[in-house]
Amino acid sequence: MIVNRALIREVLYTSGAVTVVIVSIFLVVRMLGFLKEAAQGSIPVESVLILLILKLISYLDVVIPLMLYIAILMVLGRWNRDNEMTVLAACGIGLSNFLKPLAVLAALTAGLVATFSFYLGPLAVRAGHSIEQEFKQRSEISGVVPGVFMETRSGGGVYFVERYDRDAGRYENVFVYKSSFKKEGVVVAKYGFQRIDELTGDPFLILRNGTRYEGNPGEPNYRVLDFETYALRIEQRNQISTILPVKGRSIGALMRSDHPQLVGEWHWRIAKVMVVPILALFALVFSHVNPREGRLLGMVLAFLAYFLYSNMLGFGVALMKKGELEGGWGLLAIHAMFLVLAVYFFMRRSRNLSFLPTLGFRFHAP
């Protein structure tokens, strides 16, 4: 049917626009957070972009259902506002005729959400976790950001590098401050690079063409030494045990485990797929626009239903991860409750009745 194809086409186009807006906001917020962590030396500067992309992939299974929900609301709301639904009703096309194209959209979206929820999302979390853990276990000089003063992990020194020459693999215009044995030392060098001692395996920062200032200010034993080559031992970070986040566990690991955290994560991934058709039905119900009341009421009810639905699911998953709610029956009950509400509202909406008998307003069927 032409109307069905038009609805699917417009919803897909609108979904693309909504996705661009939501993803842009997400990227800006996360980029600021990653840049702050990079400036603090918590993550590698060169991996900010890849970490940002991996973080986005891990959250797409939550963004995509919301994207579809908003797109359906916008498309059908515009059709109602422009009286296109009135024309369709005059041709014998009612709300029930839109169930088939919405079912197609919901099936495609649910498959996409399942792909991200069960495979791509956890894979992105594992990749990002691997990058962060690898960086945390490097030597402290690896976290120096060019142009930023960085304090050592022990708090007894400061590094500053003006720039890093990737082609030559060296740091240029290096400043190092170290405090040890009740003496303060400052080393400045034209450039430096890292080397690993073959005998001990300890990392060293090899500085070339510089000067070392040693001693405490105001004392007579202050020394100034010019050097051609100076080796500075780099303090190692404490080795941190790498614990993979629950969101990064594979499907097999979740299904084989009876730990509350993993069981809750498994049911949460399933829930993100199950919400898609229910939200599509809610969008069909709340997309009506009453010319006398405007779009505000329908949009408020639509987003109220979405946030209530998602928060109840999140609360149920939290209880499961704490071991206070066993099995997935609690989440199934939430899905069933909202499905019954969506069907009930749809039946009343299709009969030109208010959502609840106690409400005074009515929807005028096109």
N, C-alpha and C positions, 0 to 999 in steps of 0.2 A: 504494500500500500504506500502511496506517495506520502501520506501524512506520517507514517511510521519512519520512512527513510528520512524525511525532513527533520523529525524529532531527534533521531539518532545523530544525524549530521550536525545539527545545531548544538546538541548537548556536547558532542565531541569537540567542536570548535570552542565552545564556551569553557569546557574543561581545560583546554590548552591555555586559554587566557587566564583562568583562575589559577592554574598551576604555576604559570610564570610569576604571578603576583605573590603567591604563597611561598614559592621557592626563593624568590628574590629577597623577601623579608627574612626567611630562614638563613640564607647565605650571608646577608649583611650582619645579622646578629652573631652567627657562629664565627664569621671571619674576624670580627672584633675580639671575640673571646680567644681564638687561636693566636692572633697577633699579640695579644697581651701575654699569653703563655710563652710564645716564642721570645718576646722581649725579656721575660723572666728566666729564660733558659730551660723551661720545662719540656719543650718540644723542639725538634729541629726546624730551623727556618725554611730549609729547602723542601720540607714535607708539609708545609701549611696547606698548600693547594690540594694535594692528594688526600690529606686528612679531612679537609672540608668536603670533598666529593664523597669520601667513604661515609662520613657522618650523614650526609644528605641521603645516600642510598639506604642507610640503616633506619631512617625515619620515613621513607616513602610509603611503607605499608600503613602508616597512620595518616599520612597526608592524602593519599589517593581516595579513600572513602569520603573524606570531607570535601575533596575536590568535586567528586561526582554529585554529592548532596547539594552543594552550592550551585553547580551548573544546572541541575534539574530545576531547582527553585528559580533560578534566573530565567531560564528559557520558558518554562510554563507560566511563570509570573508575567513575563512580557506578552505571551500569547493571550493571557487573560486581560491584561491591561489594554491591549490593542484590539480587543473584541474578536480575535481570531478563534477563540474557543466558542464564542457565540455562533459564529458562522459554521464551525464544525458541528456544533450541536444541532443546528438547523438541518444539516446534511445527515443526521442520524449517528454521528460519532460522539460517544460519551466518554466518561472517565475510564470505563472498563476497556475501551479500545486501546488505551495507552499502556495497559499492563504488559502486552506482548513486547513492544519495543523497549520498555523499561526493563523487562526480564532479560532481553538480549544484552542491554548495557550493563545490567547488574552481573550477569554471568561473565562477561568479558572483564569487568573490573574486579570481580572476585578472583578470577584466575590470575590476574596481574598482581593483586594483593597477596595471594597465596605464594606466588613466585618470590616476591620480596620478603614476605614474612618467614617462609620456611627455608629459603636458600640464599638469596642475594643479600638480605639484611644481615643474617648471622655471619656470612662470609665477609662482608664489609667490616663488621665489628671485629672479627678475628684479625683482619689485615691491619686495621688501625691500631689495635692493641699490640700487635707485633712490632709496628713501627715505634710506638711510644715506649715499649719496654726495651727495645734495642737501644734507643737513645738514652734512656735512664741508666743503662748499664755501661755506657761509654765513659771515658775519662772526662773530667770536668771542663777541660779546655774545649771539648767538642761543642759545648753549649754556649760558647762565647758568641755574642751577636756583634757584628761590626758596627762601631759607632756607639756602643752601649757599655757602660761600666758594669761588670758582672762580678758578684761576690762569690768566693769559693764556698763549697758546701760546709767546710769547717768554720767559716767565718774569719779565718786568719789571713785572707788575701783578697786581692782585687785584680781582675784582668781587664784590659782594654785593647781592642784591635781596631785600627782605623778602617781597614778593608781586608777582604780575603780574595786572593788571586787563585781562581779555580784552575786555570791552565797550568800554573806553576805549582799548585798545591801548597801554598805558603801564606802565612799571615804577614801583613805589612804594617809597619809602625806600631810595634807591640809595646804595651806598658804593663808591668807586673809589679804589684806590691805584695810583700810577704812579711809577716811578723812571726819570728821564732827566736827562742833562746833569749828573750828580753831585748832583742834587737830588731829594728825595723830596716827593711831593705827595699829599695826601688830599683827596678831594672827596666831600661828602655833600650829598644833595639830596632834596627831598620827593618828587619824581617825575621821570621822564624817558621819552623815546621816541626812536625812530630816525628819521633823515631821510637822504636821499641828495642830495648836492650836484649841482645840475643841470649845472654847468660841468665839474667834474672826475669826477663819478660816484663819489666817495669816500663811504663811509657815515660818519655822525656820530651820536653819542649826545647828544641835546639834553636838558640837565638844567635844571630850573626850581626856583627858591626854595631855594638851598642856600648852602654855604660851602666855600671852598677854603683848605686849609692847605698852605703851600709852604715848603720849606727843610729843612735837616737839624737834628735835635734838638740843642740845646746851642749853636747858632750864633746870633749876634745879628741876622742878616738874615732871621729867620723871619717870614713874612707870613701874615696871616689876611684873606681877602677874602670879603665877602658878595656874592652875585650873584642877579639875577633870572633870567637866562638864561645858560647856559654850554654851549658846544659842544665836545665831546670827540671827536676823530677815533678811529675804531675800526680797530684793526689787522686786516688781512685774513689769513685762513688761506692757507697755500700751496695752490695749485691741485693737486689730486691726479688723476692719470690714472685714469679709471674703467675697470677691467678686469672684465668680467662673469665671475663664477665659472663653472667648467665645469658645475656642476650646474644652472645657469640657461640653458644653451644649448638652442636648439630642436632638434626632431628633424631638420629639414632641414639645420641647420648640422652636426650630428653625422654624418649620412649622407654629406654632401659632403666631409668632411674626412678626411685620412689622418694627422692628427697623433695620436701615441700617446695623449695625454691625452683627446682627444675620442673616439677609437676605444674606449678603455677605458671611458669613460662610457656609450657606446652599448651595449656588451655588458653592462655592469652593470645598465642599465635592463631589458634583456631578461632577465637572470638573475633579477631580482626577481619577474618574472612566472612563470618556469619553476619556481621553488622551490615554488610553491603546491600543485600536485597531489602532488609528491613528499613534502612535509611532511604532507599529509593522509593519505597511505598510511602514513607512519611513525607518525602519531598513532593510526591504527587498530591497528597492531601493538603499540604500547607502552601502550595504554590498558587492557590486561588487568590485573586485580588478583588475585593469588594470596592467598587468605585466610591461608595459613601464612607468607607472606613479607611481606605488607602492600603498600602502594603505593610504598614507597621505591625499590625496585629499578627498577620500570618508569619512575618519574619521573626518576630519575638517568639511565637510559639514554636517555630521551626528550630531555632537555635536553642531554645529551652529544652526541647525534646532531645536534641543532639547532645548537649552538655550533661543532661540528666542521665541519658543512656550511657555515654562514655564514662562518666564518673562512677556510676554504679558498677560497671564492669571493672574499672580500675580498683574500686574498693573491694570487690569480690576477689580479684586476683591477689591483692595485698593480703587478704585474709588467708588465701590458699598458701601463699609463700610463708606465712607465719605458722602454718599448720593448724589454724583455727577453723578452716573449712576444708573438709576432705572431699575428694572427687570433684568432678565438674558439674555436679547437679545444681549447685548454686548459680553458676554462670548460665546454664541452660534455662533455669527458671527466669533469669533476667531477660534472656533472649525471648522466651515464650511470652513473658508479660508484655514486652514492647511490641512483639508481633501481633498479639491480640489487640493491643491498643491501636496499632496502625490499621488493622483490618476493620476494627470497629469504627474508627474515624473515617475510613474510606467508604464504608457502607452508608454512614450518615451523610457524608459529603456528596455521594452520588445521588442521594435522595433529596438533596437541597435542605438538609436539616443542620441545626447547630451541632457543634462537637458534642456537647452534653445537654441533656434536656433542661438543665437549670439555667443555661446561658441564654440570654435574651437575643443575641444577634443571630442572623441566619445567613447562609451562603445562598446567593441567587445562582441557580444552575444556568449555565449558558445554553 
